[in-house]
Amino acid sequence: MANNNQQNQAKTASGTSIQHVKQQNAQQNQQQQYGAEYASETSAQHVKQQNAQAEAKKNQQNQQY
């Protein structure tokens, strides 16, 4: 009977597995950390330069037609 109570404690009243939710939260935190690291390595100046070049190329192509 004690073992049955321990199993019931691993779930919420609605039947959600607490361990499963903890695992999902841990995975989500790891993904957010990766995203933050990636964003910190992105050079805003470089992105602006690439955007300007793409816009200039687009304008050249539009003028040809």
VENTAUR-V15479 format. One line per field, one symbol per residue. psi: psi as a letter, one per 30 degrees, with the letter a starting at -180 (. if undefined). burial: # if it has 24 or more other ideal C-beta (glycine too) atoms within 12 Angstrom, else .. A space follows every 50 residues. Layout:
psi=???
burial=???
//
This chain:
psi=eeeeeeeeffllffgkjeeeeeeeeeeeeeeeeeeeeeeffkjeeeeeee eeeeeeeeeeeeff.
burial=.................................................. ...............
//
